[in-house]
């Protein structure tokens, strides 16, 4: 049962990371950027705030996945 829960959590987190990457990619495409630094210079405050939020969420979920793998 623990294995099933572990795999379900992993799947949800992995899916969420994919969604965040896609959202970040859309923001970069909107502003014609390929790198974070370029985006931060070009984008308006609203999109920069969105990016910073997504980036923070990405890091938090990645950390959770990393901890999950260290326990398995």
Order of alpha helices (4+ residues) and beta strands (2+ residues): alpha-alpha-alpha
